[in-house]
Amino acid sequence: MSSRPLPRPSGAGKSIPAAAQTGRSSGRPKLSAASPPRRVGRYVPADSLFQALEEAAANNAPVADFRAIAMRDVQRARVAVSEKFKLFIPCGAVAGTSQLDEIMLSIHTEDQTALWKDSLPTLCDFIRIPSKGIRFTCTSRDVAVKLGGSTVRLFGNTHIIKKFSLYERLYTLNLTRIPSDLDDYVIYDFFASRGLYVLITATHQVGDMISRDRTIWCTTQDCPTELLLPDGSAIRKIF
């Protein structure tokens, strides 16, 4: 197998856009001249990994060896689904104006808390959700619980990681325009009569104030079959 030179990072040799030359604002967080490059581009594996692949091919290695080499750089993320815990950083402005590699570079270069630094070996699968924030996976439940509510710095600003909950992704049903004189027991009985045991909460709660709208929390991530109509769609109206 002949060796090939590594590709140059995309953008190498390209001229600086006019907006950057003239100093016009692009709407993104500004970095000082001494700051590291904003874009890191596509990750390129270490030469040793390519060499291991070449040697395996030259030696007609077993299929298991090829698989192990192929997965080496993503091994951290290869855990059972039950051991993957989702966390979220609400930062709509950053996620709306910066790309994922820029955001990851900022997190890497900022002065983070000791908790964040210690947790890094358990973190993987970072995703940018435009105009909403950053979602990532933690492979330790205990670490996820600790990270929830803690802070992380991005582009010089501090953001709070959303509190972690194992049950946040359960199927929910929002009830609106509920008559003011309708007792919540009536809502409960509707679901209990169908064999469903649910939680009933206010859709919005701020301090001691709760909304009239209600949210029904089921015990499954998918819509329970008891709430499906004959055509397979979920119930949208109850009262």
PyRosetta script that sets phi, psi and omega in degrees:
from pyrosetta import init, pose_from_sequence

init()
pose = pose_from_sequence("MSSRPLPRPSGAGKSIPAAAQTGRSSGRPKLSAASPPRRVGRYVPADSLFQALEEAAANNAPVADFRAIAMRDVQRARVAVSEKFKLFIPCGAVAGTSQLDEIMLSIHTEDQTALWKDSLPTLCDFIRIPSKGIRFTCTSRDVAVKLGGSTVRLFGNTHIIKKFSLYERLYTLNLTRIPSDLDDYVIYDFFASRGLYVLITATHQVGDMISRDRTIWCTTQDCPTELLLPDGSAIRKIF")
pose.set_psi(1, 122.0)
pose.set_omega(1, -178.4)
pose.set_phi(2, -78.2)
pose.set_psi(2, 144.3)
pose.set_omega(2, 179.5)
pose.set_phi(3, -83.5)
pose.set_psi(3, 147.4)
pose.set_omega(3, 178.7)
pose.set_phi(4, -123.4)
pose.set_psi(4, 145.8)
pose.set_omega(4, 178.3)
pose.set_phi(5, -65.6)
pose.set_psi(5, 148.0)
pose.set_omega(5, 178.9)
pose.set_phi(6, -67.1)
pose.set_psi(6, 142.4)
pose.set_omega(6, 179.1)
pose.set_phi(7, -66.8)
pose.set_psi(7, 146.7)
pose.set_omega(7, 175.4)
pose.set_phi(8, -73.6)
pose.set_psi(8, 148.9)
pose.set_omega(8, 176.1)
pose.set_phi(9, -56.4)
pose.set_psi(9, 140.0)
pose.set_omega(9, 178.4)
pose.set_phi(10, -59.8)
pose.set_psi(10, 137.9)
pose.set_omega(10, -179.7)
pose.set_phi(11, 99.3)
pose.set_psi(11, -10.4)
pose.set_omega(11, -179.8)
pose.set_phi(12, -65.6)
pose.set_psi(12, 130.6)
pose.set_omega(12, 178.2)
pose.set_phi(13, 86.8)
pose.set_psi(13, -3.6)
pose.set_omega(13, -178.9)
pose.set_phi(14, -82.7)
pose.set_psi(14, 151.6)
pose.set_omega(14, 179.6)
pose.set_phi(15, -75.2)
pose.set_psi(15, 157.3)
pose.set_omega(15, 179.4)
pose.set_phi(16, -75.3)
pose.set_psi(16, 131.6)
pose.set_omega(16, 179.1)
pose.set_phi(17, -56.0)
pose.set_psi(17, 151.6)
pose.set_omega(17, -178.1)
pose.set_phi(18, -58.5)
pose.set_psi(18, -36.5)
pose.set_omega(18, -178.8)
pose.set_phi(19, -61.4)
pose.set_psi(19, -36.6)
pose.set_omega(19, 179.9)
pose.set_phi(20, -73.2)
pose.set_psi(20, -32.7)
pose.set_omega(20, -179.1)
pose.set_phi(21, -70.0)
pose.set_psi(21, -38.6)
pose.set_omega(21, -175.2)
pose.set_phi(22, -87.0)
pose.set_psi(22, -11.2)
pose.set_omega(22, 177.8)
pose.set_phi(23, 84.9)
pose.set_psi(23, 10.7)
pose.set_omega(23, 178.8)
pose.set_phi(24, -66.8)
pose.set_psi(24, 144.3)
pose.set_omega(24, -178.1)
pose.set_phi(25, -72.0)
pose.set_psi(25, 137.0)
pose.set_omega(25, 177.1)
pose.set_phi(26, -98.0)
pose.set_psi(26, -1.1)
pose.set_omega(26, -179.7)
pose.set_phi(27, 87.8)
pose.set_psi(27, -2.2)
pose.set_omega(27, 179.5)
pose.set_phi(28, -97.7)
pose.set_psi(28, 162.0)
pose.set_omega(28, 177.5)
pose.set_phi(29, -57.0)
pose.set_psi(29, 137.5)
pose.set_omega(29, -178.5)
pose.set_phi(30, -87.7)
pose.set_psi(30, 141.6)
pose.set_omega(30, 176.1)
pose.set_phi(31, -118.5)
pose.set_psi(31, 149.9)
pose.set_omega(31, -179.9)
pose.set_phi(32, -73.7)
pose.set_psi(32, 165.8)
pose.set_omega(32, -178.4)
pose.set_phi(33, -62.1)
pose.set_psi(33, -25.2)
pose.set_omega(33, -178.6)
pose.set_phi(34, -84.8)
pose.set_psi(34, -4.0)
pose.set_omega(34, -177.5)
pose.set_phi(35, -71.2)
pose.set_psi(35, 153.9)
pose.set_omega(35, 178.0)
pose.set_phi(36, -69.0)
pose.set_psi(36, 166.6)
pose.set_omega(36, -179.4)
pose.set_phi(37, -54.8)
pose.set_psi(37, 144.5)
pose.set_omega(37, -177.6)
pose.set_phi(38, -74.6)
pose.set_psi(38, -32.2)
pose.set_omega(38, -176.0)
pose.set_phi(39, -113.0)
pose.set_psi(39, 136.8)
pose.set_omega(39, 176.7)
pose.set_phi(40, -108.6)
pose.set_psi(40, -14.0)
pose.set_omega(40, 176.8)
pose.set_phi(41, 68.0)
pose.set_psi(41, -164.3)
pose.set_omega(41, -177.1)
pose.set_phi(42, -71.0)
pose.set_psi(42, 137.3)
pose.set_omega(42, 178.4)
pose.set_phi(43, -70.3)
pose.set_psi(43, 135.9)
pose.set_omega(43, 177.1)
pose.set_phi(44, -113.9)
pose.set_psi(44, 122.6)
pose.set_omega(44, -178.9)
pose.set_phi(45, -60.9)
pose.set_psi(45, 160.5)
pose.set_omega(45, 177.5)
pose.set_phi(46, -65.0)
pose.set_psi(46, 149.6)
pose.set_omega(46, 179.0)
pose.set_phi(47, -55.6)
pose.set_psi(47, -34.2)
pose.set_omega(47, -177.5)
pose.set_phi(48, -60.4)
pose.set_psi(48, -30.2)
pose.set_omega(48, -180.0)
pose.set_phi(49, -73.2)
pose.set_psi(49, -40.9)
pose.set_omega(49, 175.9)
pose.set_phi(50, -65.0)
pose.set_psi(50, -39.0)
pose.set_omega(50, 179.1)
pose.set_phi(51, -64.2)
pose.set_psi(51, -38.6)
pose.set_omega(51, 177.8)
pose.set_phi(52, -63.0)
pose.set_psi(52, -38.0)
pose.set_omega(52, 179.0)
pose.set_phi(53, -67.4)
pose.set_psi(53, -42.2)
pose.set_omega(53, 178.7)
pose.set_phi(54, -63.4)
pose.set_psi(54, -42.5)
pose.set_omega(54, -179.4)
pose.set_phi(55, -65.9)
pose.set_psi(55, -38.4)
pose.set_omega(55, 178.7)
pose.set_phi(56, -63.3)
pose.set_psi(56, -40.0)
pose.set_omega(56, 179.2)
pose.set_phi(57, -68.0)
pose.set_psi(57, -41.4)
pose.set_omega(57, -178.6)
pose.set_phi(58, -66.0)
pose.set_psi(58, -30.7)
pose.set_omega(58, -177.3)
pose.set_phi(59, -98.0)
pose.set_psi(59, 9.4)
pose.set_omega(59, -178.9)
pose.set_phi(60, 49.5)
pose.set_psi(60, 50.0)
pose.set_omega(60, -177.1)
pose.set_phi(61, -63.5)
pose.set_psi(61, 157.8)
pose.set_omega(61, 177.2)
pose.set_phi(62, -61.8)
pose.set_psi(62, 157.1)
pose.set_omega(62, -180.0)
pose.set_phi(63, -57.4)
pose.set_psi(63, -36.5)
pose.set_omega(63, -179.4)
pose.set_phi(64, -60.4)
pose.set_psi(64, -34.0)
pose.set_omega(64, 178.9)
pose.set_phi(65, -67.0)
pose.set_psi(65, -43.1)
pose.set_omega(65, 178.4)
pose.set_phi(66, -61.6)
pose.set_psi(66, -41.0)
pose.set_omega(66, 179.9)
pose.set_phi(67, -64.2)
pose.set_psi(67, -42.8)
pose.set_omega(67, -179.5)
pose.set_phi(68, -63.6)
pose.set_psi(68, -41.3)
pose.set_omega(68, 179.1)
pose.set_phi(69, -66.2)
pose.set_psi(69, -43.2)
pose.set_omega(69, -177.9)
pose.set_phi(70, -61.7)
pose.set_psi(70, -34.1)
pose.set_omega(70, -174.4)
pose.set_phi(71, -94.7)
pose.set_psi(71, -2.0)
pose.set_omega(71, -170.7)
pose.set_phi(72, -58.4)
pose.set_psi(72, -41.4)
pose.set_omega(72, -175.1)
pose.set_phi(73, -79.6)
pose.set_psi(73, -11.8)
pose.set_omega(73, 179.2)
pose.set_phi(74, -118.6)
pose.set_psi(74, 17.3)
pose.set_omega(74, -175.7)
pose.set_phi(75, -58.6)
pose.set_psi(75, -34.2)
pose.set_omega(75, -178.2)
pose.set_phi(76, -58.5)
pose.set_psi(76, -33.3)
pose.set_omega(76, -176.3)
pose.set_phi(77, -87.7)
pose.set_psi(77, -6.6)
pose.set_omega(77, -175.1)
pose.set_phi(78, -89.1)
pose.set_psi(78, 70.9)
pose.set_omega(78, 176.2)
pose.set_phi(79, -124.0)
pose.set_psi(79, 165.2)
pose.set_omega(79, 179.8)
pose.set_phi(80, -61.3)
pose.set_psi(80, 148.5)
pose.set_omega(80, -180.0)
pose.set_phi(81, -55.9)
pose.set_psi(81, -35.2)
pose.set_omega(81, -179.5)
pose.set_phi(82, -66.9)
pose.set_psi(82, -13.8)
pose.set_omega(82, -179.9)
pose.set_phi(83, -107.1)
pose.set_psi(83, 12.6)
pose.set_omega(83, 176.9)
pose.set_phi(84, -106.0)
pose.set_psi(84, 119.1)
pose.set_omega(84, -175.6)
pose.set_phi(85, -116.8)
pose.set_psi(85, 122.4)
pose.set_omega(85, -174.5)
pose.set_phi(86, -82.8)
pose.set_psi(86, 135.4)
pose.set_omega(86, 175.3)
pose.set_phi(87, -127.7)
pose.set_psi(87, 158.3)
pose.set_omega(87, -173.4)
pose.set_phi(88, -141.9)
pose.set_psi(88, 135.7)
pose.set_omega(88, 174.5)
pose.set_phi(89, -108.8)
pose.set_psi(89, 107.3)
pose.set_omega(89, 177.2)
pose.set_phi(90, -70.3)
pose.set_psi(90, 115.0)
pose.set_omega(90, 178.7)
pose.set_phi(91, -157.6)
pose.set_psi(91, 67.4)
pose.set_omega(91, -173.3)
pose.set_phi(92, -57.4)
pose.set_psi(92, -42.6)
pose.set_omega(92, -177.6)
pose.set_phi(93, -64.4)
pose.set_psi(93, -44.2)
pose.set_omega(93, 179.9)
pose.set_phi(94, -65.9)
pose.set_psi(94, -46.0)
pose.set_omega(94, -178.3)
pose.set_phi(95, -67.5)
pose.set_psi(95, -20.7)
pose.set_omega(95, 180.0)
pose.set_phi(96, -86.1)
pose.set_psi(96, -20.4)
pose.set_omega(96, -174.9)
pose.set_phi(97, -118.4)
pose.set_psi(97, -12.6)
pose.set_omega(97, -176.7)
pose.set_phi(98, -121.5)
pose.set_psi(98, 147.8)
pose.set_omega(98, 178.1)
pose.set_phi(99, -83.3)
pose.set_psi(99, 165.3)
pose.set_omega(99, -174.3)
pose.set_phi(100, -60.8)
pose.set_psi(100, -41.6)
pose.set_omega(100, -178.1)
pose.set_phi(101, -66.9)
pose.set_psi(101, -32.4)
pose.set_omega(101, 175.1)
pose.set_phi(102, -65.0)
pose.set_psi(102, -43.2)
pose.set_omega(102, -178.7)
pose.set_phi(103, -65.9)
pose.set_psi(103, -44.3)
pose.set_omega(103, 179.8)
pose.set_phi(104, -64.5)
pose.set_psi(104, -37.1)
pose.set_omega(104, 177.3)
pose.set_phi(105, -64.8)
pose.set_psi(105, -40.2)
pose.set_omega(105, 178.9)
pose.set_phi(106, -64.0)
pose.set_psi(106, -44.5)
pose.set_omega(106, 178.5)
pose.set_phi(107, -60.6)
pose.set_psi(107, -40.7)
pose.set_omega(107, -177.1)
pose.set_phi(108, -67.1)
pose.set_psi(108, -37.3)
pose.set_omega(108, -174.1)
pose.set_phi(109, -91.2)
pose.set_psi(109, -18.3)
pose.set_omega(109, 179.2)
pose.set_phi(110, -73.4)
pose.set_psi(110, 160.0)
pose.set_omega(110, 177.0)
pose.set_phi(111, -82.8)
pose.set_psi(111, 99.8)
pose.set_omega(111, -175.6)
pose.set_phi(112, -92.5)
pose.set_psi(112, 167.3)
pose.set_omega(112, 179.2)
pose.set_phi(113, -69.3)
pose.set_psi(113, 159.4)
pose.set_omega(113, 177.1)
pose.set_phi(114, -60.9)
pose.set_psi(114, -35.5)
pose.set_omega(114, 178.7)
pose.set_phi(115, -61.4)
pose.set_psi(115, -46.1)
pose.set_omega(115, 179.7)
pose.set_phi(116, -62.5)
pose.set_psi(116, -46.2)
pose.set_omega(116, -178.4)
pose.set_phi(117, -61.7)
pose.set_psi(117, -42.1)
pose.set_omega(117, -179.7)
pose.set_phi(118, -69.1)
pose.set_psi(118, -25.1)
pose.set_omega(118, -176.0)
pose.set_phi(119, -85.4)
pose.set_psi(119, -15.0)
pose.set_omega(119, -173.4)
pose.set_phi(120, -51.4)
pose.set_psi(120, -39.7)
pose.set_omega(120, -180.0)
pose.set_phi(121, -61.9)
pose.set_psi(121, -16.2)
pose.set_omega(121, -178.8)
pose.set_phi(122, -102.0)
pose.set_psi(122, 0.9)
pose.set_omega(122, -174.5)
pose.set_phi(123, -103.2)
pose.set_psi(123, 142.1)
pose.set_omega(123, -179.8)
pose.set_phi(124, -161.8)
pose.set_psi(124, 177.7)
pose.set_omega(124, 171.3)
pose.set_phi(125, 54.6)
pose.set_psi(125, 54.0)
pose.set_omega(125, 177.2)
pose.set_phi(126, -73.8)
pose.set_psi(126, 136.2)
pose.set_omega(126, -179.2)
pose.set_phi(127, -134.3)
pose.set_psi(127, 135.3)
pose.set_omega(127, 174.0)
pose.set_phi(128, -93.6)
pose.set_psi(128, 124.6)
pose.set_omega(128, 175.1)
pose.set_phi(129, -106.0)
pose.set_psi(129, 103.1)
pose.set_omega(129, -172.6)
pose.set_phi(130, -48.9)
pose.set_psi(130, 132.4)
pose.set_omega(130, 176.5)
pose.set_phi(131, 65.0)
pose.set_psi(131, 9.8)
pose.set_omega(131, 178.0)
pose.set_phi(132, -122.7)
pose.set_psi(132, -56.2)
pose.set_omega(132, -179.4)
pose.set_phi(133, 162.1)
pose.set_psi(133, -159.9)
pose.set_omega(133, -177.2)
pose.set_phi(134, -117.6)
pose.set_psi(134, 126.7)
pose.set_omega(134, 175.6)
pose.set_phi(135, -108.6)
pose.set_psi(135, 141.6)
pose.set_omega(135, 177.7)
pose.set_phi(136, -149.1)
pose.set_psi(136, 168.1)
pose.set_omega(136, -175.4)
pose.set_phi(137, -111.3)
pose.set_psi(137, 141.0)
pose.set_omega(137, 173.6)
pose.set_phi(138, -117.7)
pose.set_psi(138, 134.3)
pose.set_omega(138, -177.3)
pose.set_phi(139, -96.4)
pose.set_psi(139, 15.4)
pose.set_omega(139, 175.9)
pose.set_phi(140, -135.5)
pose.set_psi(140, 122.8)
pose.set_omega(140, 179.9)
pose.set_phi(141, -63.4)
pose.set_psi(141, -42.4)
pose.set_omega(141, -179.2)
pose.set_phi(142, -61.6)
pose.set_psi(142, -41.7)
pose.set_omega(142, 179.1)
pose.set_phi(143, -67.4)
pose.set_psi(143, -40.1)
pose.set_omega(143, 179.8)
pose.set_phi(144, -60.6)
pose.set_psi(144, -40.9)
pose.set_omega(144, 178.4)
pose.set_phi(145, -62.4)
pose.set_psi(145, -41.7)
pose.set_omega(145, -179.2)
pose.set_phi(146, -69.2)
pose.set_psi(146, -38.2)
pose.set_omega(146, -178.0)
pose.set_phi(147, -70.0)
pose.set_psi(147, -33.1)
pose.set_omega(147, 178.6)
pose.set_phi(148, -59.0)
pose.set_psi(148, 122.6)
pose.set_omega(148, -178.3)
pose.set_phi(149, 91.0)
pose.set_psi(149, -8.5)
pose.set_omega(149, 177.0)
pose.set_phi(150, -86.1)
pose.set_psi(150, 178.8)
pose.set_omega(150, -174.0)
pose.set_phi(151, -112.9)
pose.set_psi(151, 156.1)
pose.set_omega(151, 173.4)
pose.set_phi(152, -142.6)
pose.set_psi(152, 142.8)
pose.set_omega(152, -177.0)
pose.set_phi(153, -99.0)
pose.set_psi(153, 136.7)
pose.set_omega(153, 179.8)
pose.set_phi(154, -138.1)
pose.set_psi(154, 123.2)
pose.set_omega(154, 177.4)
pose.set_phi(155, 49.6)
pose.set_psi(155, 41.2)
pose.set_omega(155, 175.5)
pose.set_phi(156, 84.1)
pose.set_psi(156, -2.1)
pose.set_omega(156, -179.9)
pose.set_phi(157, -115.1)
pose.set_psi(157, 153.3)
pose.set_omega(157, -179.4)
pose.set_phi(158, -97.7)
pose.set_psi(158, 131.4)
pose.set_omega(158, 178.8)
pose.set_phi(159, -123.6)
pose.set_psi(159, 148.3)
pose.set_omega(159, -178.6)
pose.set_phi(160, -100.9)
pose.set_psi(160, 126.5)
pose.set_omega(160, 176.9)
pose.set_phi(161, -70.6)
pose.set_psi(161, 132.3)
pose.set_omega(161, -178.2)
pose.set_phi(162, -59.6)
pose.set_psi(162, 140.4)
pose.set_omega(162, 180.0)
pose.set_phi(163, -56.6)
pose.set_psi(163, 135.9)
pose.set_omega(163, -176.8)
pose.set_phi(164, -82.4)
pose.set_psi(164, 139.5)
pose.set_omega(164, 174.2)
pose.set_phi(165, -145.9)
pose.set_psi(165, 132.1)
pose.set_omega(165, 177.5)
pose.set_phi(166, -65.5)
pose.set_psi(166, -22.9)
pose.set_omega(166, -169.9)
pose.set_phi(167, -106.3)
pose.set_psi(167, 5.9)
pose.set_omega(167, -175.2)
pose.set_phi(168, -64.2)
pose.set_psi(168, -27.7)
pose.set_omega(168, -175.5)
pose.set_phi(169, -92.3)
pose.set_psi(169, 11.0)
pose.set_omega(169, 176.7)
pose.set_phi(170, -67.8)
pose.set_psi(170, 157.0)
pose.set_omega(170, -179.1)
pose.set_phi(171, -67.5)
pose.set_psi(171, 132.9)
pose.set_omega(171, 179.7)
pose.set_phi(172, -126.3)
pose.set_psi(172, 156.1)
pose.set_omega(172, 177.6)
pose.set_phi(173, -133.9)
pose.set_psi(173, 120.8)
pose.set_omega(173, -179.1)
pose.set_phi(174, -91.4)
pose.set_psi(174, 130.8)
pose.set_omega(174, 178.7)
pose.set_phi(175, -108.5)
pose.set_psi(175, 124.7)
pose.set_omega(175, -179.3)
pose.set_phi(176, -124.0)
pose.set_psi(176, 167.2)
pose.set_omega(176, 179.8)
pose.set_phi(177, 52.3)
pose.set_psi(177, 43.2)
pose.set_omega(177, 178.7)
pose.set_phi(178, -77.9)
pose.set_psi(178, 130.2)
pose.set_omega(178, 177.9)
pose.set_phi(179, -55.6)
pose.set_psi(179, 140.5)
pose.set_omega(179, -175.4)
pose.set_phi(180, -64.4)
pose.set_psi(180, -25.6)
pose.set_omega(180, -177.3)
pose.set_phi(181, -97.4)
pose.set_psi(181, 8.0)
pose.set_omega(181, 179.7)
pose.set_phi(182, -83.4)
pose.set_psi(182, 121.8)
pose.set_omega(182, -178.9)
pose.set_phi(183, -75.8)
pose.set_psi(183, 144.5)
pose.set_omega(183, -179.8)
pose.set_phi(184, -64.1)
pose.set_psi(184, -21.7)
pose.set_omega(184, 176.0)
pose.set_phi(185, -62.5)
pose.set_psi(185, -32.4)
pose.set_omega(185, 178.5)
pose.set_phi(186, -63.2)
pose.set_psi(186, -41.0)
pose.set_omega(186, 177.9)
pose.set_phi(187, -63.4)
pose.set_psi(187, -46.0)
pose.set_omega(187, -179.7)
pose.set_phi(188, -59.5)
pose.set_psi(188, -46.0)
pose.set_omega(188, -177.3)
pose.set_phi(189, -62.6)
pose.set_psi(189, -33.2)
pose.set_omega(189, 179.0)
pose.set_phi(190, -58.3)
pose.set_psi(190, -45.3)
pose.set_omega(190, -178.5)
pose.set_phi(191, -78.2)
pose.set_psi(191, -39.8)
pose.set_omega(191, -179.9)
pose.set_phi(192, -62.0)
pose.set_psi(192, -35.3)
pose.set_omega(192, -179.9)
pose.set_phi(193, -66.3)
pose.set_psi(193, -16.4)
pose.set_omega(193, 178.0)
pose.set_phi(194, -103.6)
pose.set_psi(194, 13.3)
pose.set_omega(194, 177.4)
pose.set_phi(195, 78.7)
pose.set_psi(195, 17.7)
pose.set_omega(195, -179.1)
pose.set_phi(196, -107.7)
pose.set_psi(196, 131.1)
pose.set_omega(196, 176.4)
pose.set_phi(197, -112.9)
pose.set_psi(197, 113.6)
pose.set_omega(197, -167.8)
pose.set_phi(198, -124.5)
pose.set_psi(198, 171.8)
pose.set_omega(198, 169.6)
pose.set_phi(199, -106.2)
pose.set_psi(199, 140.0)
pose.set_omega(199, 177.7)
pose.set_phi(200, -115.4)
pose.set_psi(200, 121.8)
pose.set_omega(200, 178.7)
pose.set_phi(201, -131.3)
pose.set_psi(201, 162.9)
pose.set_omega(201, 169.9)
pose.set_phi(202, -67.7)
pose.set_psi(202, 141.5)
pose.set_omega(202, 178.9)
pose.set_phi(203, -66.1)
pose.set_psi(203, -35.7)
pose.set_omega(203, 178.8)
pose.set_phi(204, -127.4)
pose.set_psi(204, 135.0)
pose.set_omega(204, 176.2)
pose.set_phi(205, -141.2)
pose.set_psi(205, 122.2)
pose.set_omega(205, 178.3)
pose.set_phi(206, -128.6)
pose.set_psi(206, 113.5)
pose.set_omega(206, -175.3)
pose.set_phi(207, 62.3)
pose.set_psi(207, -127.1)
pose.set_omega(207, 178.5)
pose.set_phi(208, -94.0)
pose.set_psi(208, 2.9)
pose.set_omega(208, -178.7)
pose.set_phi(209, -92.3)
pose.set_psi(209, 134.0)
pose.set_omega(209, 176.7)
pose.set_phi(210, -127.3)
pose.set_psi(210, 149.0)
pose.set_omega(210, -178.6)
pose.set_phi(211, -81.8)
pose.set_psi(211, 163.8)
pose.set_omega(211, 174.6)
pose.set_phi(212, -76.2)
pose.set_psi(212, -33.0)
pose.set_omega(212, 176.8)
pose.set_phi(213, -59.4)
pose.set_psi(213, 147.7)
pose.set_omega(213, -178.6)
pose.set_phi(214, -122.2)
pose.set_psi(214, 151.0)
pose.set_omega(214, 172.7)
pose.set_phi(215, -118.3)
pose.set_psi(215, 130.8)
pose.set_omega(215, 177.8)
pose.set_phi(216, -99.6)
pose.set_psi(216, 123.1)
pose.set_omega(216, 179.5)
pose.set_phi(217, -103.9)
pose.set_psi(217, 118.8)
pose.set_omega(217, 177.6)
pose.set_phi(218, -90.8)
pose.set_psi(218, 176.9)
pose.set_omega(218, -176.4)
pose.set_phi(219, -101.3)
pose.set_psi(219, 8.7)
pose.set_omega(219, 178.9)
pose.set_phi(220, -128.0)
pose.set_psi(220, 160.0)
pose.set_omega(220, 179.2)
pose.set_phi(221, -81.8)
pose.set_psi(221, -22.9)
pose.set_omega(221, 177.1)
pose.set_phi(222, -101.7)
pose.set_psi(222, 160.4)
pose.set_omega(222, 179.2)
pose.set_phi(223, -61.3)
pose.set_psi(223, 126.2)
pose.set_omega(223, 179.1)
pose.set_phi(224, -58.6)
pose.set_psi(224, 144.9)
pose.set_omega(224, -179.7)
pose.set_phi(225, -61.4)
pose.set_psi(225, -26.7)
pose.set_omega(225, 179.8)
pose.set_phi(226, -66.7)
pose.set_psi(226, -16.3)
pose.set_omega(226, -179.8)
pose.set_phi(227, -106.1)
pose.set_psi(227, 12.8)
pose.set_omega(227, 179.9)
pose.set_phi(228, -95.7)
pose.set_psi(228, 139.7)
pose.set_omega(228, 175.4)
pose.set_phi(229, -81.2)
pose.set_psi(229, 167.7)
pose.set_omega(229, -179.0)
pose.set_phi(230, -54.7)
pose.set_psi(230, -29.4)
pose.set_omega(230, -179.5)
pose.set_phi(231, -84.2)
pose.set_psi(231, 2.7)
pose.set_omega(231, 177.9)
pose.set_phi(232, 92.2)
pose.set_psi(232, -5.6)
pose.set_omega(232, 179.1)
pose.set_phi(233, -86.5)
pose.set_psi(233, 157.5)
pose.set_omega(233, -177.6)
pose.set_phi(234, -79.9)
pose.set_psi(234, 151.2)
pose.set_omega(234, 175.9)
pose.set_phi(235, -61.8)
pose.set_psi(235, 130.4)
pose.set_omega(235, 178.8)
pose.set_phi(236, -107.2)
pose.set_psi(236, -29.8)
pose.set_omega(236, 179.2)
pose.set_phi(237, -124.7)
pose.set_psi(237, 135.9)
pose.set_omega(237, -179.2)
pose.set_phi(238, -113.3)
pose.set_psi(238, -42.5)
pose.set_omega(238, -177.4)
pose.set_phi(239, -112.3)
pose.dump_pdb("model.pdb")
